Structure formats: C-alpha cells, structure tokens
C-alpha cells in the first residue's frame, strides 16, 4: 500500500504529524478519525523514498534487545495511562531507530486498527517477538491485564540484558589476551624466526623436528600468507556451519556444560533463564504444560531444552514439576529442584521461581565479576606452554652447537 505523510489535528486543536500506509486518502482519514484526529493535509511519499525505506542488509536485520526493551516499557506506561493501543504503538514506532522494527510496528498498528488483536499480529514477526512474548501478551489480552504483563516482560528483558552485558564484559579480558598472544606469535613468525633460520643455515646445524616445523611454518606464513588466510577462513566457516547442525550443536553444548571453568556459568545462566521465564508465564496464567513448551524454545542449550520437554511429558503422566526435573540434577543445580518443590507445596510456584531467578542471576553476576581471576591461571598456562615450546625449539640447536664445540 502507498505511504502518506500526514498532518492532523485533535479535537483540542493540537497538531500531529506522522506517516501511515493506506489504500487512499479516504482510508487514511478514516484511520485518523478512529484515533480522534482530523486530517488536515497528506502527501503521498515518492517511490524513491519508499525504495529507500525498504532496502535492508540481511546481516543486520536483527532488532536490538535495547529497542524492544524501550518499546515494551513505554507501551506499558502509555496503556496504564489510558492511551489507546494503536495510538501508543504509532507513537513508539515513530521514535524507534531500527527500520525493521519501525516497519513491523506500523504494520501491527494498522492491523489492530482493522480489528485484529495485538497477539495475532505479534505472531507475524517471530524473529522480533519471541514466543514467550507472544504467549504472555495473549494471556494479558484475554485477562484484561495487558499493562501488568508488559511490565513483567520489560523487567524480564532488563534482567536478560543485564546478565548478557555482564557475561560479555567478563569475556573481554580473555579475548584481548588471546588475540594479543596470537598477534605476537604471528609477528615473531614473520620477523624473528626467519633471522634465526638464516643463522642456522649458515652454521649448517642439524635441526630438531620441533625447530624445523616452526621454521617451515614461518616460511610458509611469510611467503604464502594468502593461502594461510584462505585456509583459516575456510576452517572458521566450516566450524560455524557445523555448529548450526543438530550434531554440532549437541557437541558444543555438551562441551560447554562439561568444562570446569565454563560449566558453572552456563548451568546457572540457563537455569536462571528457565525459572524466570517459567515464573512469568505461570504468573500470567499460562498452563504449566504450555509454559514448559514455550520455555523450552527460549533456551539455547539443547540439553536444557530436551530436559524441559521430557519433564513436560512426565507431568502429563501425573508427576509434579520437581519430580519431573529430579533426573536432571546434573544440569540443574539442586537449589532449583528443591525450590520448585517448595513452590508446589506452598502454592506459590510463580513467586518462589521469581525469587530463585534473582538468586541465580546474582550468582551469575558474581561469577562474571570473578571471571578474570578464574580464567587468568588457565591463560597463563596456555601462554607459558606456547612460549616454552617456541623458546626450547629455537634455543635447542644453539645448545647442540655449543656442545659440539666443546
């Protein structure tokens, strides 16, 4: 449909400008009249402007979590203040910076004006609005508590964003150290090793296998660096493709929950996400089986996803949630299973899970803060082994030469 830039006035005389898609001017005027606005003037946007709006690069098609947080929080405030849902969405659409998100919100607003529900329109954009977002909004519409549901979702997004930020921050130190180590290693291969290699050739020293390997690799790196980069890029591409497969994902997930240094933060992060999402869904009135199904889709680790789905099957047979989770004590901390049992006994499962989520998120935050001190010894060992191997390989021929002179 064509897009119009319009100027309209409210009954109080306030002027408002914006953009809307409509079949013609008459439909545009009807849309605005349903919002209590009178159309003053409208201009059809040129085809050039429309093409500009529709162009997007696939790699950057995601909507940042910060944009969705801003939308959800402000939508809740506006609905709580009594603003009509279409007008609230229109206002927030005009304020969002992401073109993909803005286009989706305009479409949702127009469909709501035609009589469709908010949750129905959200389901058209699964890449923007998660299934848990859709399910909770649907429950909020049916129960008349949409503002409370949006408040819960906004809080949940803020917690998720805070947790991810802390984990990313904790990974900066080891990433910088490893990149620096690789950079120094490549620099030495290109500059230092060729000099030593020429000395060894002049002295006609018989080189050990380790030394010969380093020299051959350095020659290859300095002369045929483009082949090295091509091979490196191919390996990275193959690894990323392999991780996308079911088997590759399963292997990576198994490794992450088994490595001593990484395992605690992976287990507690997934457990925190599970209990917080489950708490929000139960509090919103979603049936436990449907809630578990939705929660399983929000978890990244395949072992947690399968554990939740299998627990749902056990609940269908009459078991309690705590009993259904007990066989998975290797991935869920004992505290999670125990607190779920307490919630079931007291009838306050949603409240108990919400408090448990806060506790687990605090633990993840503490682990993230101490990540540098945890990872540092491991990095020192890796660097020490690499430097030791290089030093011994380069110095050993010199010692052999000195021994021959004696």
Secondary structure per residue as TSV (DSSP state, phi and psi in degrees):
chain	resnum	aa	ss	phi	psi
A	1	X	-	360.0	149.9
A	2	X	-	-67.2	151.2
A	3	X	E	-107.5	134.6
A	4	X	E	-113.4	138.9
A	5	X	E	-92.9	125.3
A	6	X	E	-128.0	159.7
A	7	X	E	-127.5	129.3
A	8	X	E	-136.7	164.0
A	9	X	E	-126.4	142.9
A	10	X	E	-82.6	173.0
A	11	X	T	-64.8	-22.7
A	12	X	T	-84.7	-2.4
A	13	X	-	93.6	4.1
A	14	X	-	-77.8	135.8
A	15	X	E	-91.4	140.5
A	16	X	E	-138.3	138.2
A	17	X	E	-122.6	154.6
A	18	X	E	179.9	-167.4
A	19	X	E	-131.8	143.2
A	20	X	E	-149.7	149.5
A	21	X	E	-95.1	135.1
A	22	X	-	-156.0	156.0
A	23	X	S	-64.0	-40.9
A	24	X	S	-157.2	-176.3
A	25	X	H	-64.7	-34.7
A	26	X	H	-65.6	-42.6
A	27	X	H	-66.5	-38.0
A	28	X	H	-60.1	-44.3
A	29	X	H	-63.7	-38.1
A	30	X	H	-65.5	-42.7
A	31	X	H	-57.7	-47.0
A	32	X	H	-68.2	-37.6
A	33	X	H	-64.3	-34.0
A	34	X	H	-67.2	-19.9
A	35	X	T	-97.2	7.3
A	36	X	T	80.5	24.2
A	37	X	E	-119.3	149.2
A	38	X	E	-112.4	125.0
A	39	X	E	-67.5	128.5
A	40	X	E	-100.2	-51.9
A	41	X	E	-154.0	156.7
A	42	X	E	-148.2	142.8
A	43	X	E	-125.5	132.4
A	44	X	E	-75.1	126.9
A	45	X	-	-68.4	144.9
A	46	X	-	-69.9	158.9
A	47	X	H	-62.8	-34.1
A	48	X	H	-61.6	-44.1
A	49	X	H	-66.1	-37.3
A	50	X	H	-65.2	-44.0
A	51	X	H	-61.2	-39.6
A	52	X	H	-61.5	-39.4
A	53	X	H	-69.8	-32.1
A	54	X	H	-85.6	-14.0
A	55	X	-	-74.7	133.2
A	56	X	-	-150.2	150.9
A	57	X	-	-95.3	123.2
A	58	X	G	-53.9	-38.0
A	59	X	G	-62.9	-27.4
A	60	X	G	-106.9	25.3
A	61	X	-	-78.5	-5.4
A	62	X	-	-73.1	155.0
A	63	X	-	-104.6	121.8
A	64	X	-	-59.4	148.0
A	65	X	H	-61.8	-33.5
A	66	X	H	-61.7	-38.1
A	67	X	H	-63.9	-43.9
A	68	X	H	-68.3	-35.7
A	69	X	H	-62.2	-46.5
A	70	X	H	-60.0	-45.3
A	71	X	H	-62.3	-49.3
A	72	X	H	-64.9	-46.0
A	73	X	H	-62.3	-46.1
A	74	X	H	-74.9	-30.9
A	75	X	H	-64.6	-40.9
A	76	X	H	-61.8	-43.1
A	77	X	H	-64.4	-43.8
A	78	X	H	-68.1	-40.5
A	79	X	H	-67.0	-40.6
A	80	X	H	-62.8	-29.8
A	81	X	T	-82.3	-4.4
A	82	X	T	99.3	7.8
A	83	X	-	-72.7	139.8
A	84	X	-	-62.0	144.7
A	85	X	H	-58.1	-47.2
A	86	X	H	-58.7	-42.4
A	87	X	H	-66.8	-39.8
A	88	X	H	-61.9	-44.4
A	89	X	H	-66.3	-40.4
A	90	X	H	-61.0	-44.5
A	91	X	H	-61.6	-45.0
A	92	X	H	-71.7	-31.4
A	93	X	H	-63.8	-38.6
A	94	X	H	-71.1	-16.5
A	95	X	H	-97.8	-18.6
A	96	X	-	-73.1	144.9
A	97	X	-	-92.4	-23.6
A	98	X	-	-80.3	122.1
A	99	X	H	-66.3	-35.6
A	100	X	H	-64.3	-45.6
A	101	X	H	-66.4	-41.5
A	102	X	H	-62.3	-43.3
A	103	X	H	-63.2	-42.0
A	104	X	H	-63.7	-42.0
A	105	X	H	-66.9	-38.6
A	106	X	H	-62.3	-42.4
A	107	X	H	-64.5	-43.6
A	108	X	H	-61.6	-42.8
A	109	X	H	-61.4	-42.7
A	110	X	H	-68.6	-37.8
A	111	X	H	-68.6	-35.8
A	112	X	H	-64.8	-39.6
A	113	X	H	-62.9	-24.4
A	114	X	T	-87.5	-3.3
A	115	X	T	112.5	-2.9
A	116	X	-	-81.0	156.5
A	117	X	-	-81.6	160.9
A	118	X	H	-61.8	-46.5
A	119	X	H	-65.4	-35.3
A	120	X	H	-61.1	-40.9
A	121	X	H	-73.9	-33.1
A	122	X	H	-62.7	-34.0
A	123	X	T	-65.7	-16.1
A	124	X	T	-76.2	-13.7
A	125	X	-	-127.0	64.7
A	126	X	T	-65.5	-23.0
A	127	X	T	-75.9	-17.7
A	128	X	T	-101.1	-48.9
A	129	X	S	-107.9	116.9
A	130	X	-	-65.7	166.7
A	131	X	H	-64.6	-34.9
A	132	X	H	-66.3	-36.1
A	133	X	H	-63.7	-47.0
A	134	X	H	-62.1	-45.5
A	135	X	H	-63.4	-42.9
A	136	X	H	-69.9	-38.1
A	137	X	H	-63.8	-40.4
A	138	X	H	-61.7	-43.5
A	139	X	H	-64.5	-39.8
A	140	X	H	-63.3	-38.9
A	141	X	H	-65.9	-43.7
A	142	X	H	-68.9	-32.8
A	143	X	H	-96.3	-6.0
A	144	X	T	75.7	21.5
A	145	X	-	-121.0	39.6
A	146	X	H	-60.0	-39.3
A	147	X	H	-64.4	-38.0
A	148	X	H	-68.3	-39.5
A	149	X	H	-64.1	-43.7
A	150	X	H	-64.1	-35.6
A	151	X	H	-63.0	-43.0
A	152	X	H	-64.6	-42.3
A	153	X	H	-64.9	-39.8
A	154	X	H	-63.3	-44.0
A	155	X	H	-61.2	-41.5
A	156	X	H	-63.6	-42.6
A	157	X	H	-64.5	-40.0
A	158	X	H	-62.7	-42.4
A	159	X	H	-64.5	-43.0
A	160	X	H	-62.9	-43.9
A	161	X	H	-64.7	-41.9
A	162	X	H	-62.6	-42.4
A	163	X	H	-65.6	-45.4
A	164	X	H	-63.7	-37.9
A	165	X	H	-63.7	-41.5
A	166	X	H	-67.5	-38.9
A	167	X	H	-67.5	-42.9
A	168	X	H	-61.5	-42.5
A	169	X	H	-61.2	-38.2
A	170	X	H	-68.2	-27.1
A	171	X	H	-86.3	-8.2
A	172	X	H	-64.1	-46.4
A	173	X	H	-58.8	-56.5
A	174	X	H	-61.4	-33.9
A	175	X	H	-64.8	-44.1
A	176	X	H	-62.7	-43.4
A	177	X	H	-63.1	-45.5
A	178	X	H	-65.4	-40.6
A	179	X	H	-64.0	-41.4
A	180	X	H	-63.6	-41.9
A	181	X	H	-62.6	-44.3
A	182	X	H	-64.5	-40.5
A	183	X	H	-63.2	-44.2
A	184	X	H	-65.4	-39.4
A	185	X	H	-61.5	-45.6
A	186	X	H	-64.0	-40.6
A	187	X	H	-62.2	-42.4
A	188	X	H	-67.2	-37.8
A	189	X	H	-62.5	-36.0
A	190	X	H	-83.3	-34.2
A	191	X	H	-106.2	-48.3
A	192	X	H	-80.9	-49.0
A	193	X	H	-60.5	-43.8
A	194	X	H	-58.0	-36.2
A	195	X	H	-65.1	-45.5
A	196	X	H	-65.9	-37.2
A	197	X	H	-61.6	-41.8
A	198	X	H	-65.4	-35.9
A	199	X	H	-64.2	-45.9
A	200	X	H	-61.9	-38.6
A	201	X	H	-66.3	-40.4
A	202	X	H	-65.0	-38.1
A	203	X	H	-83.2	-8.5
A	204	X	T	54.5	48.1
A	205	X	-	-87.0	139.2
A	206	X	-	-77.5	120.9
A	207	X	-	-94.0	141.2
A	208	X	-	-65.9	164.0
A	209	X	H	-60.9	-41.4
A	210	X	H	-63.7	-42.2
A	211	X	H	-66.2	-43.4
A	212	X	H	-63.0	-37.4
A	213	X	H	-62.3	-46.2
A	214	X	H	-63.3	-42.1
A	215	X	H	-65.5	-43.7
A	216	X	H	-63.6	-39.8
A	217	X	H	-67.1	-40.0
A	218	X	H	-64.2	-41.0
A	219	X	H	-62.7	-44.3
A	220	X	H	-62.2	-41.1
A	221	X	H	-67.1	-38.4
A	222	X	H	-80.1	-29.7
A	223	X	H	-95.8	-36.7
A	224	X	S	-125.3	50.1
A	225	X	H	-61.6	-31.6
A	226	X	H	-65.4	-35.1
A	227	X	H	-67.6	-40.0
A	228	X	H	-60.6	-45.9
A	229	X	H	-63.4	-39.2
A	230	X	H	-64.6	-43.8
A	231	X	H	-64.7	-42.6
A	232	X	H	-62.0	-45.1
A	233	X	H	-63.4	-39.3
A	234	X	H	-64.8	-42.4
A	235	X	H	-63.0	-44.7
A	236	X	H	-61.8	-42.6
A	237	X	H	-62.9	-44.4
A	238	X	H	-63.4	-41.2
A	239	X	H	-62.8	-45.6
A	240	X	H	-63.6	-38.9
A	241	X	H	-66.9	-40.0
A	242	X	H	-65.8	-37.9
A	243	X	H	-65.3	-27.4
A	244	X	H	-74.1	-19.8
A	245	X	S	-77.4	161.3
A	246	X	H	-62.0	-44.7
A	247	X	H	-65.5	-44.7
A	248	X	H	-62.5	-42.8
A	249	X	H	-61.9	-41.8
A	250	X	H	-63.4	-42.4
A	251	X	H	-64.0	-46.7
A	252	X	H	-62.6	-44.3
A	253	X	H	-63.4	-36.8
A	254	X	H	-65.5	-41.2
A	255	X	H	-64.0	-44.0
A	256	X	H	-66.2	-28.7
A	257	X	T	-93.4	4.6
A	258	X	T	-113.5	-27.8
A	259	X	S	-70.2	125.6
A	260	X	H	-53.6	-42.6
A	261	X	H	-71.9	-39.6
A	262	X	H	-88.6	-32.2
A	263	X	H	-51.1	-48.4
A	264	X	H	-58.7	-42.5
A	265	X	H	-73.3	-33.6
A	266	X	H	-67.1	-45.5
A	267	X	H	-65.0	-44.1
A	268	X	H	-74.3	-30.9
A	269	X	H	-67.5	-46.3
A	270	X	H	-66.2	-38.7
A	271	X	H	-66.1	-41.5
A	272	X	H	-63.0	-42.9
A	273	X	H	-63.6	-40.1
A	274	X	H	-64.4	-50.6
A	275	X	H	-70.9	-34.4
A	276	X	H	-68.0	-46.7
A	277	X	H	-64.5	-41.2
A	278	X	H	-64.8	-40.6
A	279	X	H	-61.0	-45.7
A	280	X	H	-62.9	-42.5
A	281	X	H	-68.1	-43.3
A	282	X	H	-64.6	-43.0
A	283	X	H	-62.8	-31.4
A	284	X	H	-78.6	-9.5
A	285	X	T	99.0	12.3
A	286	X	-	-75.1	132.6
A	287	X	-	-57.0	147.5
A	288	X	H	-58.2	-41.2
A	289	X	H	-65.9	-43.3
A	290	X	H	-66.5	-38.3
A	291	X	H	-62.0	-43.1
A	292	X	H	-65.2	-38.0
A	293	X	H	-63.3	-43.9
A	294	X	H	-66.6	-43.9
A	295	X	H	-61.0	-38.7
A	296	X	H	-60.6	-32.2
A	297	X	H	-74.9	-17.7
A	298	X	H	-89.2	-12.0
A	299	X	-	-90.9	134.1
A	300	X	-	-80.7	-33.5
A	301	X	S	-79.8	125.8
A	302	X	H	-63.9	-29.3
A	303	X	H	-70.7	-37.2
A	304	X	H	-70.6	-39.6
A	305	X	H	-59.8	-48.1
A	306	X	H	-66.0	-37.9
A	307	X	H	-61.9	-41.3
A	308	X	H	-68.1	-42.7
A	309	X	H	-65.6	-39.7
A	310	X	H	-68.9	-35.7
A	311	X	H	-63.3	-38.1
A	312	X	H	-62.7	-39.1
A	313	X	H	-64.9	-37.3
A	314	X	H	-70.0	-33.9
A	315	X	H	-67.2	-36.3
A	316	X	H	-58.7	-28.4
A	317	X	T	-86.6	0.9
A	318	X	T	110.3	0.7
A	319	X	-	-81.2	156.8
A	320	X	-	-79.5	163.0
A	321	X	H	-61.7	-42.8
A	322	X	H	-62.0	-38.4
A	323	X	H	-69.0	-38.1
A	324	X	H	-69.0	-27.7
A	325	X	H	-87.9	-18.3
A	326	X	G	-58.2	-33.2
A	327	X	G	-67.5	-10.0
A	328	X	G	-110.3	36.7
A	329	X	T	-68.1	-13.1
A	330	X	T	-75.2	-20.8
A	331	X	T	-115.4	-25.5
A	332	X	S	-100.3	128.2
A	333	X	-	-56.7	148.7
A	334	X	H	-56.9	-31.8
A	335	X	H	-59.5	-38.3
A	336	X	H	-62.9	-50.0
A	337	X	H	-64.8	-40.6
A	338	X	H	-65.8	-43.7
A	339	X	H	-70.2	-32.8
A	340	X	H	-62.5	-41.3
A	341	X	H	-62.7	-40.1
A	342	X	H	-63.0	-42.9
A	343	X	H	-62.4	-38.9
A	344	X	H	-67.5	-38.2
A	345	X	H	-69.2	-36.2
A	346	X	H	-90.4	-12.5
A	347	X	T	76.1	16.3
A	348	X	-	-119.7	46.4
A	349	X	H	-58.4	-46.0
A	350	X	H	-61.2	-45.1
A	351	X	H	-65.5	-44.0
A	352	X	H	-64.4	-42.0
A	353	X	H	-65.4	-36.4
A	354	X	H	-63.5	-42.1
A	355	X	H	-68.1	-38.3
A	356	X	H	-63.9	-37.5
A	357	X	H	-61.9	-42.8
A	358	X	H	-61.2	-43.9
A	359	X	H	-61.1	-47.0
A	360	X	H	-66.9	-38.6
A	361	X	H	-65.1	-36.9
A	362	X	H	-64.0	-39.6
A	363	X	H	-64.8	-41.7
A	364	X	H	-62.6	-40.7
A	365	X	H	-61.4	-42.6
A	366	X	H	-65.5	-40.9
A	367	X	H	-63.6	-41.8
A	368	X	H	-62.8	-39.5
A	369	X	H	-63.7	-36.0
A	370	X	T	-93.1	6.2
A	371	X	H	-58.7	-39.2
A	372	X	H	-59.9	-44.8
A	373	X	H	-70.4	-25.8
A	374	X	H	-77.6	-43.0
A	375	X	H	-80.9	-29.0
A	376	X	H	-54.0	-48.4
A	377	X	H	-60.0	-38.6
A	378	X	H	-64.3	-44.1
A	379	X	H	-63.2	-39.6
A	380	X	H	-62.7	-38.8
A	381	X	H	-65.1	-45.7
A	382	X	H	-62.0	-46.1
A	383	X	H	-64.4	-42.4
A	384	X	H	-60.9	-43.5
A	385	X	H	-63.6	-43.9
A	386	X	H	-64.5	-47.3
A	387	X	H	-65.2	-41.7
A	388	X	H	-62.0	-43.6
A	389	X	H	-61.9	-44.5
A	390	X	H	-64.5	-46.2
A	391	X	H	-64.0	-47.3
A	392	X	H	-62.8	-41.8
A	393	X	H	-63.1	-35.5
A	394	X	H	-84.7	-31.1
A	395	X	H	-87.3	-28.7
A	396	X	H	-56.1	-43.9
A	397	X	H	-61.1	-34.2
A	398	X	H	-65.9	-43.1
A	399	X	H	-63.4	-38.2
A	400	X	H	-63.8	-39.7
A	401	X	H	-65.8	-44.0
A	402	X	H	-64.6	-38.2
A	403	X	H	-64.6	-34.8
A	404	X	H	-69.4	-34.9
A	405	X	H	-63.9	-40.2
A	406	X	-	-64.8	360.0
